[in-house]
Amino acid sequence: MNGQESGPRIVVTGATGNVGSSVVRLLNEDPGAGQVEGWARRAPERSDTGTVWRQVDLSIERDDLAALLAGVDVVVHLAWRFHPARDPAVTWRSNVLGSARLFEAVAEAGVPSLVYASSVGAYSPGPKDREVDESWPTHGWPAASYTREKAYLERVLDAFEQRHPQVRVVRMRPGFCFKRESASEQRRIFAGRLLPGNLVRPDLLPVVPDLPGLRVQALHTDDAADAYRLAALGEARGPFNVAADPPIDAGVLAELFDARPVPVPASVARAGLAAAWAARLVPAPPQLLDAVLRLPLMDTTRARTELAWTPRHTATGALRELLDGMRAGAGAATRPLAGRVAG
């Protein structure tokens, strides 16, 4: 415990993952926070932060979530399963049905505040030449399970807020979140174990593909975590876009790899990814690429003004840190963030 028992008692789900581990650390460092309780499907064997850990799997209708939330002031819901991507019924049961169970438990237990990790992926396809605010439609890209599930939960929360107006609900919609410690996890999720980390080197990548629509936003995971901290300890409500500058495109990637951008039709890139997916060489389905190429650019003015949030890192710096971590097989002392893997 951090010694501030007068502060709010906060539960963080998905507390051992990329964003969750940073949120737990920042909350424990904040004198305004009280007891921090981390929920995870696989709790860490030890913790030096003073966090109270609880093993909870939201996809299993076994635990009485409302009883576990008795006396809690804020729930920060970050838990999310990307895999098995080949069995979307499993991720739906965990991500959608598990989240809905948690939301109802928040209301039943009388928890005053819920901070939920939505995503830029919840947004409908949008422009790449201008930024959209939080009023942009959140219907996702229906062919990809990740964006479909994020969009569906936006509708679940719409109904939840109408039924439970006493609960302060915050929906955080971040771009891609990168940090060095997440390198091995994100490699496993998106590239697979067959990609050696030492291939992510400038001297081995003379060109980068310049795909139509390849312009996305990112930020350092710690900056995203700071937005969650501010939302958990503040009084703000509603959705917030969070991302850092500059947007990541082929030009930025070419600079990072000291390479040359080469125009490639999206259909060619997708066909290659679909073939690799069919051969089980990659864990990320081609529909995810379809979704990424359609993501809008987000306006982060609301987070900067109402949350007083400012990113400390550039998006380029966050991505460079991730790539360095991939080359080194970086990770952390939790099961999701475990370091170097064979391949």
Helices and strands as residue ranges (DSSP letters): E 10-13, H 18-29, E 36-40, E 52-55, H 65-68, E 74-77, H 88-91, I 92-97, H 98-109, E 113-117, G 120-122, E 131-132, H 145-163, E 168-174, E 176-178, G 180-182, H 183-186, I 187-191, G 197-199, G 202-204, E 207-210, E 215-220, H 221-233, E 238-242, E 244-249, H 250-257, E 260-263, H 266-278, H 286-292, E 297-298, H 301-306, H 315-328
